[in-house]
Amino acid sequence: MKTVKRTVCDPNCHANPKCGISATIEDGRITAIGAAKYPKPGLEKRICMMGSSRLDYQYHPDRLKTPLKRGGPRGSGQWEAIGWDEAVQLFVKNQQAAIDKYGSRSVMFSSYTGAFALLTRGAASRYAALTGGTVGLPSGIDYGVPTGLQYMFGVPAYTYFAPGSHQFADMANSKVSILWGINPVVTRSVDHLPIKAARKSGTRLICIDPVYSESARLCDEHISLRPGTDGALALALAHYLIDNGLIDEDFLRNHTDMPFLLDGYEDKKVWCSTQGKAVPLDKAQTPALTGSDKHITVFDAFRDMVSAYTLPIAAEITGICADVIEQLANTYAAAKPASIRLGYGIDRWFYSDCTARAIAALACLSGNIGIPGGGVSLSNSPPSVPVRGSAFYAPEGHSPGGALTMMDADKAVRTGKPYPIKMECISLGNPFNQLKPGRTDILTDYIPNLDYLVVIDHFMTDTAKQADLVLPACTIFERTDIVVDSILQLQQRMVEPVGEAKSDFEIFALLAEAMGHGEWFSGTPEDYIAKMLDIDDPKMADVTIERLLDEEVIDVHKRKEPWYGFADRKFPTGSGRVEFYKPGQAPYGSELPVYREPIEASPKNPLFKKYPLVLLSAHSRYRIHSTFANMPSILAREPEPIMRISPQDADKRALADGAIAKVQNDRGTLKIKCKVDEAIRPGAILISEGHWTEQFIEGDPYILTHDQYSETAQNYAHYDVLVEVSAA
C-alpha cells in the first residue's frame, strides 16, 4: 500500500519557513521524498540538496540503532550494544552519583541547534528543570553580532535580532542593499531568491566580503577588505556621513540617545539650544545634537571618535582604496531607503559586538530604521507563529538548577568554577567537531574532567566517539513534533524508528520515570503540542491540535507586504531609543563602538611574521555545520575537504592546484588538498567548516583555533586565527 505524508525538515539552516517534505511510504518504508505543498504560493518547490538527502539519511547504514556503552578508553572506538533498560540505569546512576557528590547542577544538559522542532529541542530542558540540572545558554558562536545589536536596539540576543530585521523580500523596496559578511546564496539557499528579485526590481546590490563569494557574483559591486577590519570601514563611513552633512538629524534627535549628555546620561539630560542649558529631555524645547564646552553629547563623543577614521587611514587599515570607501559612503547616503544585511562572517571575531554596533550606526545615522526597504538585518525574520513553548520547556514549579554560557560551562568543566560540571548530556549537536574551539584542549583538558559523558545522536559523530554512553535518536520521519517559525508545521511520525532509536521526548520520558518525575512526561506529544497551541492570541483562535493533525501546515499570518522591524520606531532599551552609548561597557573601553585590531589575525601581531595567513572557515552549501557530512549524495558533490588559497599566496609557497598542503600554527598541523582560487583574497585561506575529522588527510582545522573570547560579545573568535601554509 502506498501513502503520502507531509513532514518538515528542521536543521539550523536559517530557512524561514522551514522546508516541508512530502514522503511516499510503501510497506512501512519511505521510498521517495520531495518538496511539500504550503498554504501560500511561492513555496511549492522549496527544498535544498540537503533536504533532498533526507532519504539517504533515514536509511544510512551507519545509523545508530541501539544504545552503546563504552567498552575501552574514551575515544578508542570500543563499544558494547546494550538495551534501553541498562542505558537508562547507567544514565541515572551516574547522574545521581554526580548529584550526591557535587549537587544537582553539576549535571549539564547541552542541546545545540541540530533540530528546531519544539518537543525535540525542549525535552532536555524540561528534564533539567525537573532534576535541577544546568542548561546551556545561547552563546559561543554566532552570538557576537546579536549581542552588539542588543546593546543598541534592546532586542534580546537570543532572538538573533529577528524582531528588528527585515524579510529578505523587503530588499525589493531598497534602492541600495549591502550584503555585509553574508553569503546567502550558499548559507540560505532556499531563501536567497528574493535577492535575485531585488536585483531585477532595480535594487543596487553591494557585497562586502574578503572572499568573492557566490553571493558577490550576484551583486553589482564587490568590496574586498582585510579580514576582521569591518568595524574600521563602518567607522570611516560614519565619519564621512557626519563630516559631509549626510545624516538624518531628525531621526538622531528623536529616536536615538545622540542628544543625551554624557554627564547626565542616566537622567536623560540634553542640551537645549533654546534655553542654552542642560535640562531633562522632557523639559527641553529644542534638544541639540551638539552640546557645549562643558556638556558633551553622545553625538559629540561619537563624532570625535570616528574623526580618526579618515579615508586614507581607513584605506590603510582595511586594504580598500580610499576612492572606493568614499563612493560607498555617497552611494549609501544618496539611496533612501537603503538596507544592510549582516552575516556571521563578521561575527566570529573577538570584537564582533563592536563591529555590529558600528555597522548598525550607519543605518541610524542615515535614518534607515523602521521604514520599508531600510534597516539593518541579521535574519530573514517575518513574525513567528505565537505558541507557548514555555508550557513544555519549563514545567510549572520547576526550573533548572543553573544556566551557563558556553564559555562559562567550559570553565566550569575545567576549573570547577563557578561550580563544577562533572556530567554532561549532549543532544542535537556535534560540539567537539567545529563548534568548541581548540579541539586539542577539548580532548586533553575538557573531556577528561567529565566523570560521565552522554551523547544522543543519529550517528557516531566526532562528539559521540568521546562519550561513555551513546543513545540512538529518531529522525524527522520517526517522531511527532511541531516546527514553528513564520508558519506552523507538523512533524509527524510516518514510519517506525530504525532499530531501537527513540525520540528525544521518549528518551527523557524514560529518564524522568527512572528519576521519579514520570508524571511530568506522562502525556503524549500531541498533549503537549495542544498546550503550546493554547495561547491567548487572536491569530491562534482557531488553531488546535486537531486542525494541525488534519491540515499538517497552517499559516496564521494574513500580511501580504514584506515585514520589517521597528515600524513604530519604539525600541526595547532603557531609554526607549537606539543607544549608541553604553555606560556599562566602560570597563572594556567600549562605551561607543570602537574599532580594535583582531587579537591574533593582525599584521601588528608579532606572530604574523611566522604565520602570515588568516584562516577563514565559511559554511558549505553541502552541510549544515557537520550535519549531512556523511551522506553519499553530498559526498558525491564534495568528496573531500579543500583549502582554498589565492594564486599570489600559492605561488609564494610553490603550491599547485590539487597539491597536498600543510596548514599549521603553534596549536597544531593539518594536511589537506589545495585549490588555487582567485576568489580568495591574498593573505587569507578558506576551509569550509563541518567536515568530520576523519575526512581530513591528517589533523583537522579545529585544532588550529583558540578559545579566547570577549566578555562583551560572549563569543569565541573562530576566524581570528593566523596560520602558515606550505607544501606537505
C-alpha positions in Angstrom: 0.0 0.0 0.0 1.3 3.4 -1.0 0.6 6.6 1.1 2.0 10.1 1.0 2.6 12.1 4.2 4.0 15.5 5.0 6.6 16.5 7.5 9.2 19.3 7.8 13.0 19.4 7.7 14.3 21.4 10.7 18.0 21.8 10.8 19.9 25.1 11.6 19.8 26.3 8.1 18.1 29.8 8.6 15.3 28.9 6.2 12.1 30.6 7.1 9.8 28.9 6.8 11.5 25.6 7.1 11.1 23.3 4.1 8.2 20.9 4.1 8.9 17.4 2.8 6.5 15.1 1.2 7.3 11.4 1.7 6.0 8.4 -0.2 5.6 5.3 2.1 5.3 1.8 0.8 5.1 -1.2 3.1 6.3 0.8 6.1 9.3 2.2 4.4 9.9 5.6 2.8 10.6 5.2 -0.9 10.7 8.8 -2.2 10.8 12.3 -0.9 10.2 15.7 -2.4 9.0 19.3 -1.8 5.7 19.6 0.1 2.9 22.0 -0.5 2.2 25.1 1.5 -1.0 27.1 2.1 0.6 30.2 0.5 2.0 30.5 -3.1 5.7 30.8 -3.9 7.0 27.9 -1.7 5.9 24.9 -3.8 9.3 23.7 -4.9 11.2 24.7 -1.8 13.8 22.1 -0.9 17.6 22.1 -1.0 20.1 19.4 -1.8 20.5 18.6 1.9 16.7 18.2 2.4 16.7 16.0 -0.7 19.3 13.8 1.0 17.0 13.0 3.9 16.1 9.7 2.4 19.9 8.7 2.4 20.0 10.0 6.0 17.0 7.9 7.0 18.4 4.6 5.8 22.1 5.3 6.1 23.9 2.1 7.1 25.7 3.9 9.8 22.6 5.0 11.7 22.8 4.2 15.4 20.3 1.5 16.1 20.8 0.6 19.7 22.2 2.2 22.9 26.0 1.8 23.2 28.2 1.9 26.3 31.9 2.4 26.1 34.0 -0.7 26.3 37.6 0.7 26.3 39.3 4.0 26.9 37.4 7.1 25.8 37.8 7.6 22.0 39.0 4.1 21.5 36.0 3.1 19.4 35.3 0.1 21.6 31.5 -0.2 22.2 29.1 -2.7 23.6 25.5 -2.7 22.5 23.0 -2.7 25.4 19.3 -2.4 25.9 17.3 0.6 26.9 16.8 -0.6 30.5 20.5 -0.8 31.1 21.1 2.5 29.3 18.6 4.3 31.5 20.1 2.7 34.6 23.6 3.8 33.6 22.4 7.4 33.0 20.5 7.8 36.2 23.2 6.0 38.3 25.9 8.4 37.1 23.6 11.4 37.4 22.7 10.5 40.9 26.4 10.0 41.8 27.2 13.5 40.5 24.2 14.9 42.4 25.3 13.2 45.6 28.9 14.4 45.4 28.6 17.8 43.7 25.0 18.9 43.7 22.2 18.7 41.0 23.6 21.5 38.9 26.8 19.6 38.3 24.9 17.7 35.5 24.8 19.8 32.4 22.3 19.4 29.6 23.8 20.8 26.4 21.3 21.0 23.5 22.5 22.6 20.3 20.9 23.5 17.0 20.7 20.2 15.2 16.9 20.4 15.2 14.3 23.1 15.7 11.2 21.0 16.5 9.9 22.2 19.9 9.5 18.9 21.8 12.8 17.7 20.5 14.6 20.9 21.5 12.8 21.2 24.8 12.9 17.7 26.2 16.4 18.1 27.7 15.5 21.5 29.2 12.3 20.0 30.7 14.2 17.2 32.2 16.9 19.5 33.5 14.3 21.6 35.2 12.8 18.5 36.9 16.1 17.3 38.2 17.8 20.6 39.0 20.5 20.3 36.3 22.3 23.0 34.4 21.3 24.1 30.9 23.3 25.9 28.3 22.6 29.5 27.3 22.9 30.8 23.7 26.5 31.9 23.3 29.8 30.8 21.9 29.2 31.2 18.2 27.0 33.4 16.1 26.4 35.5 19.2 28.7 38.5 19.0 26.6 40.3 16.3 23.2 39.6 18.0 24.8 40.8 21.3 26.1 44.0 19.7 22.6 44.7 18.2 21.1 44.1 21.6 23.3 46.8 23.1 22.0 49.3 20.5 18.3 48.3 19.9 17.4 46.3 23.1 16.3 43.2 21.2 17.5 40.2 23.2 20.4 38.5 21.6 18.8 35.1 21.9 16.3 36.1 19.2 19.2 36.7 16.8 17.6 40.1 16.1 14.5 38.6 14.5 12.2 41.3 15.7 14.4 44.1 14.4 15.3 42.5 11.0 13.5 42.8 7.6 12.3 39.9 5.5 14.6 39.2 2.5 11.7 40.1 0.3 11.8 43.7 1.6 15.1 44.1 -0.3 13.0 44.8 -3.4 11.9 48.0 -1.6 15.6 49.1 -1.1 17.4 51.4 -3.6 20.7 50.0 -2.3 21.3 46.9 -0.3 24.6 46.0 1.3 25.4 42.3 1.9 28.0 42.6 4.7 29.8 39.4 5.6 26.9 37.2 4.4 26.7 34.7 1.6 23.0 33.8 1.4 23.3 32.0 -2.0 25.1 29.3 -0.1 24.0 29.6 3.6 20.4 30.4 3.0 19.9 28.6 -0.3 16.1 28.3 -0.3 15.7 31.9 0.9 18.1 33.7 -1.5 15.7 34.1 -4.4 14.4 37.5 -3.1 17.9 38.7 -3.7 17.6 37.9 -7.4 14.1 39.5 -7.3 15.5 42.7 -5.7 18.2 43.0 -8.4 15.5 42.6 -11.1 13.5 45.3 -9.4 16.4 47.8 -9.6 18.0 47.4 -6.2 21.7 48.0 -6.4 23.5 45.2 -4.5 26.9 45.7 -2.9 28.8 42.8 -1.3 31.4 43.5 1.4 33.4 40.3 2.0 37.1 39.3 1.9 36.0 36.5 -0.5 34.5 36.9 -3.9 31.6 34.6 -2.8 28.7 33.1 -4.8 26.6 36.0 -3.5 29.2 38.6 -4.5 28.8 37.3 -8.1 25.1 38.3 -8.0 25.9 41.8 -6.8 26.6 45.0 -8.8 29.8 45.6 -6.7 32.1 43.6 -4.6 34.3 45.2 -2.0 37.1 43.0 -0.6 38.6 44.1 2.7 41.3 42.7 5.1 39.6 40.1 7.3 38.5 41.5 10.7 38.6 45.2 9.7 34.9 45.6 9.1 34.5 47.9 12.1 37.1 50.3 10.8 35.3 50.5 7.5 32.0 51.2 9.2 33.5 54.0 11.4 35.1 55.5 8.3 31.8 55.6 6.5 30.2 57.1 9.6 32.9 59.8 9.7 32.2 60.6 6.1 28.5 60.8 6.5 28.8 63.2 9.5 31.6 65.3 8.0 29.6 65.8 4.8 26.3 66.5 6.4 24.7 63.3 5.0 22.9 62.3 8.2 19.3 62.4 9.3 19.4 64.8 12.2 15.7 64.4 13.0 16.0 60.7 13.4 19.1 61.0 15.6 17.5 63.7 17.7 14.1 62.0 18.2 14.9 58.3 18.2 18.4 57.8 19.5 20.5 58.8 22.5 22.7 61.0 20.4 21.3 64.2 22.1 22.0 62.8 25.6 24.7 64.4 27.7 27.5 62.2 28.9 27.5 63.9 32.3 23.7 63.4 32.7 23.2 60.3 30.6 21.3 58.2 33.2 18.9 61.1 33.8 18.4 61.6 30.1 19.7 65.2 30.2 20.2 67.0 26.9 21.5 70.4 25.8 18.5 72.7 25.0 19.7 75.2 22.4 16.7 77.5 23.1 17.3 77.6 26.8 21.1 77.5 26.5 21.5 74.9 29.3 21.3 71.3 30.2 17.8 70.1 31.1 15.9 66.8 31.3 14.7 65.5 27.9 11.1 66.0 28.8 11.8 69.7 29.7 13.8 70.5 26.6 12.2 72.7 23.9 14.8 72.0 21.2 17.2 69.2 22.1 20.5 69.7 20.3 22.8 67.0 18.9 25.8 69.1 19.9 26.4 70.3 23.4 28.6 73.0 24.9 32.2 73.2 26.0 31.3 71.7 29.4 28.5 69.4 28.3 29.4 66.8 25.8 26.6 64.9 24.0 26.8 61.3 22.8 26.8 62.7 19.2 29.8 64.9 20.1 31.7 61.9 21.5 30.8 59.6 18.6 31.8 62.3 16.1 35.1 62.8 17.8 35.8 59.1 17.9 35.1 58.5 14.2 37.0 61.6 13.1 40.2 59.5 13.4 39.0 57.2 10.6 39.7 59.4 7.6 39.6 57.9 4.1 43.4 57.4 4.0 43.5 55.9 7.4 40.6 53.5 6.7 42.2 52.6 3.4 45.4 51.7 5.2 43.6 49.6 7.8 41.1 47.8 5.5 43.1 47.5 2.3 40.3 49.2 0.4 41.1 52.1 -1.9 40.0 55.4 -0.3 38.1 56.3 -3.5 36.0 53.1 -3.1 35.2 53.9 0.5 34.1 57.4 -0.5 32.0 56.1 -3.3 30.4 53.6 -1.0 29.5 56.3 1.5 28.0 58.5 -1.1 26.0 55.6 -2.7 24.6 54.6 0.6 23.7 58.1 1.8 22.1 59.1 -1.5 19.8 56.0 -1.7 17.0 56.0 0.8 15.7 53.6 1.6 18.9 51.6 1.9 19.4 48.3 3.7 22.3 46.4 5.3 22.2 42.6 5.6 24.6 41.3 8.2 26.0 37.8 8.2 28.1 35.7 10.5 31.3 36.4 8.6 31.7 39.5 10.8 30.6 37.5 13.9 33.4 35.1 14.7 35.9 37.8 15.7 36.9 38.9 19.2 35.3 42.4 18.9 32.3 41.3 16.8 29.8 43.1 19.1 31.5 46.4 18.5 31.6 45.7 14.7 27.9 45.1 14.7 27.2 48.3 16.6 29.4 50.3 14.2 27.7 48.9 11.1 24.2 49.4 12.7 25.2 53.0 13.4 25.2 53.7 9.7 21.5 52.7 9.4 20.7 55.1 12.3 22.8 58.0 11.0 21.0 57.8 7.7 17.6 57.4 9.2 17.1 54.0 7.6 15.4 52.4 10.6 11.7 51.5 10.8 11.0 52.0 7.1 10.3 49.6 4.3 13.5 48.8 2.3 15.7 50.2 5.1 17.1 48.8 8.3 20.0 46.6 9.4 19.1 42.9 9.5 20.6 39.7 10.6 17.9 37.1 9.6 15.0 36.6 7.3 12.5 37.1 10.0 8.9 37.5 9.4 6.8 37.3 12.6 6.8 33.8 14.1 3.6 31.9 14.9 2.8 32.7 18.6 2.9 29.5 20.7 3.6 28.8 24.4 6.9 26.9 24.2 7.4 27.5 27.9 4.4 25.3 28.6 6.8 22.4 27.8 10.3 23.8 28.4 9.6 25.0 31.9 7.1 22.7 33.8 5.2 24.6 36.4 7.0 24.9 39.7 10.3 23.6 38.3 13.4 25.4 36.9 16.9 24.4 36.0 19.5 24.5 38.9 21.8 26.6 36.8 22.3 28.2 33.3 25.7 28.8 31.8 27.1 30.3 28.6 29.2 28.0 26.6 32.3 29.8 27.8 31.3 29.6 31.5 30.4 26.0 31.1 33.8 25.3 29.6 35.4 26.9 32.6 33.2 25.0 35.0 34.3 21.7 33.5 38.0 22.6 33.6 38.2 24.6 36.8 35.1 23.8 38.8 34.1 27.5 38.8 31.5 29.0 39.3 30.6 25.4 40.2 31.7 22.0 39.0 30.2 20.4 35.9 31.0 16.6 36.2 28.5 15.0 33.9 27.3 16.3 30.5 24.4 15.1 28.3 24.8 16.4 24.7 22.0 16.4 22.2 21.2 18.0 18.8 24.8 18.8 18.2 28.4 17.8 17.5 30.3 20.4 19.5 33.6 18.5 19.6 33.8 18.8 15.9 33.9 22.5 14.8 31.9 24.3 17.5 34.1 24.4 20.5 37.5 25.9 19.5 40.9 24.5 20.3 40.0 20.8 19.7 43.3 19.6 21.1 42.5 21.2 24.5 38.9 19.8 24.3 40.3 16.3 24.0 43.0 16.7 26.7 41.7 19.2 29.1 37.9 19.2 28.9 36.6 15.7 28.3 38.9 14.1 30.9 37.4 16.4 33.6 34.0 14.9 33.0 33.1 11.9 35.1 30.5 10.8 32.6 29.5 11.9 29.1 26.3 11.0 27.3 25.6 11.8 23.6 22.2 11.5 21.9 22.5 11.4 18.1 21.8 9.5 14.8 25.4 8.8 14.0 28.7 8.1 15.7 29.9 11.7 15.3 33.2 13.2 16.5 31.4 14.1 19.7 29.7 10.7 20.2 33.1 9.0 19.8 34.2 10.6 23.1 31.2 9.5 25.1 30.7 6.9 27.8 27.1 6.3 26.7 25.5 6.9 23.2 21.8 6.9 22.7 20.2 6.5 19.3 17.7 9.2 18.3 14.8 9.3 15.9 14.8 11.3 12.7 12.2 13.7 11.4 10.3 10.8 9.9 10.1 8.9 13.2 8.8 11.4 15.7 5.8 13.7 16.3 6.6 17.3 16.9 5.9 20.9 15.6 8.2 23.3 13.9 7.4 27.0 14.5 8.6 30.0 12.5 6.6 32.1 10.2 4.4 29.1 9.5 3.2 26.3 11.9 4.1 22.8 10.6 3.5 19.4 11.9 6.4 16.9 12.1 4.6 13.6 12.2 5.8 10.0 12.8 5.2 8.2 9.5 7.5 5.1 9.8 8.7 3.1 12.7 12.1 4.0 14.1 15.2 2.3 12.6 16.4 -0.3 15.2 15.7 0.8 18.7 16.0 4.5 18.1 13.8 6.8 20.3 12.8 10.4 20.0 14.4 12.9 22.4 11.0 13.2 24.0 10.8 9.5 24.6 14.4 9.3 25.9 13.9 11.9 28.5 10.5 10.5 29.4 12.3 7.2 30.3 14.9 9.1 32.3 12.2 11.1 34.1 10.4 8.0 35.1 13.5 6.4 36.5 14.3 9.6 38.5 10.8 9.7 40.0 9.4 12.5 37.8 7.5 10.4 35.3 4.2 12.3 35.7 5.8 15.3 34.0 6.3 13.3 30.8 3.2 11.1 31.1 1.3 12.9 28.2 1.6 12.1 24.5 3.5 14.5 22.2 0.0 15.6 20.9 -1.0 16.5 24.5 2.0 18.9 24.9 1.6 20.3 21.5 -2.0 21.1 22.3 -0.9 23.0 25.4 1.6 25.0 23.4 -1.1 26.0 20.8 -3.5 27.1 23.6 -2.5 30.7 23.7 -4.5 33.9 24.0 -3.8 35.5 20.7 -6.4 36.4 18.0 -4.3 34.7 15.3 -4.5 31.4 17.1 -8.2 31.4 17.9 -9.0 28.5 15.6 -5.6 26.7 15.7 -5.9 23.4 17.6 -4.1 20.2 17.6 -6.9 18.6 15.8 -6.7 21.1 13.0 -2.9 20.8 12.8 -3.1 17.0 12.6 -5.6 17.3 9.8 -4.0 20.1 7.8 -0.3 19.5 8.7 0.7 23.1 8.0 -1.1 26.3 9.0 -0.3 29.9 8.1 -1.8 32.3 10.7 -0.4 35.5 9.2 -2.5 37.5 6.7 0.1 40.1 5.9 1.0 40.4 2.2 3.7 43.0 2.2 7.2 42.1 3.5 7.6 42.5 7.2 10.1 45.0 8.6 11.2 45.8 12.2 10.7 48.9 14.3 7.8 50.2 12.2 6.6 52.1 15.3 10.1 53.3 16.0 9.8 52.0 19.5 12.9 50.3 20.9 13.0 48.0 24.0 16.0 49.8 25.5 16.3 51.6 28.8 15.8 54.9 27.1 13.2 53.7 24.6 15.7 54.9 21.9 18.5 53.4 19.9 21.5 53.6 22.2 24.9 54.4 20.7 26.4 54.9 24.2 26.6 52.1 26.7 28.0 53.2 30.1 28.1 49.6 31.3 30.8 48.9 28.7 33.2 51.4 30.4 35.4 48.6 32.0 36.1 47.3 28.5 36.6 50.7 26.9 33.7 50.2 24.5 31.1 52.7 25.7 31.0 53.6 22.0 31.5 51.1 19.2 35.3 51.4 19.0 37.5 49.6 16.5 40.4 47.4 17.6 42.7 45.2 15.6 41.9 41.5 15.7 43.5 39.8 18.7 45.5 37.4 16.6 44.8 37.8 12.9 46.6 41.1 12.5 49.8 42.3 10.9 50.5 44.1 14.2 50.7 40.7 16.0 54.4 39.5 16.3 53.1 36.1 15.3 52.3 37.5 11.8 55.9 37.1 10.7 55.7 33.4 11.4 52.1 32.9 10.4 51.0 35.5 7.8 47.7 34.0 6.7 44.3 34.4 8.2 42.3 31.1 8.5 38.7 31.6 7.5 36.1 28.8 7.8 33.0 29.6 5.9 29.8 27.5 5.7 29.5 25.0 3.0 26.5 24.7 0.6 26.6 20.9 1.2 26.2 20.8 5.0 24.6 22.4 8.0 27.7 22.5 10.1 28.6 18.8 10.4 25.1 17.5 9.6 24.9 15.7 6.3 28.7 15.5 6.0 28.5 11.7 5.8 25.6 11.5 3.2 26.6 9.6 0.0 24.7 12.2 -2.2 26.6 15.0 -0.5 30.0 13.3 -0.7 29.4 12.8 -4.4 29.4 16.6 -4.8 32.2 17.4 -2.2 34.2 14.2 -1.7 36.9 15.7 0.5 37.9 18.9 2.4 39.6 21.5 0.3 41.8 24.5 1.3 41.3 27.5 -1.0 44.2 29.9 -1.4 44.8 32.9 -3.7 47.2 32.5 -6.7 49.6 35.0 -5.2 49.9 33.1 -1.9 50.1 29.8 -3.7 52.9 31.0 -5.9 54.9 32.2 -3.0 54.7 28.7 -1.4 55.1 26.7 -4.7 51.7 25.2 -4.2 49.9 23.9 -7.3 46.2 23.3 -7.7 45.4 19.8 -6.3 48.6 19.6 -4.2 48.6 18.5 -0.6 49.2 21.4 1.7 50.3 21.6 5.3 48.5 24.2 7.4 49.9 24.9 10.8 50.4 27.2 13.7 51.6 26.7 17.3 48.5 24.8 18.1 48.6 22.1 15.5 49.0 20.9 11.9 46.6 19.9 9.2 47.2 18.2 5.8 44.6 19.0 3.2 44.2 19.2 -0.6 44.8 22.7 -2.0 42.7 24.6 -4.5 44.2 27.7 -6.1 41.3 30.2 -6.3 41.2 33.8 -7.4 38.0 34.3 -5.3 40.2 34.2 -2.2 41.8 37.5 -1.0 45.6 37.3 -0.7 46.6 37.0 3.0 43.8 34.5 3.8 42.9 30.9 3.2 39.4 29.4 3.4 38.4 25.9 4.6 34.6 25.2 4.9 33.7 24.1 8.4 31.8 21.0 9.4 33.8 18.2 7.8 34.2 15.2 10.1 37.7 14.9 11.4 38.2 11.5 9.8 37.7 13.1 6.4 40.9 15.1 6.6 44.2 13.6 5.4 45.9 14.4 8.7 44.8 16.5 11.6 41.8 18.9 11.3 41.4 22.7 11.1 39.6 22.8 14.5 42.9 22.2 16.4 44.2 25.4 14.8 41.6 27.6 16.6 41.9 29.2 20.0 39.4 29.7 22.8 40.0 33.4 23.6 36.7 35.3 23.8 35.4 38.7 24.6 33.3 39.2 27.8 31.2 41.8 25.9 30.5 39.6 22.9 30.1 36.2 24.6 31.5 34.7 21.5 34.5 32.6 20.5 36.8 34.1 17.8 36.9 31.2 15.3 38.1 33.4 12.5 40.6 35.4 14.4 43.4 32.9 13.7 46.8 33.0 12.0 48.4 30.1 10.1 51.1 29.4 7.6 50.8 27.1 4.6 53.5 25.0 2.9 53.7 22.0 0.6 53.2 18.8 2.6 
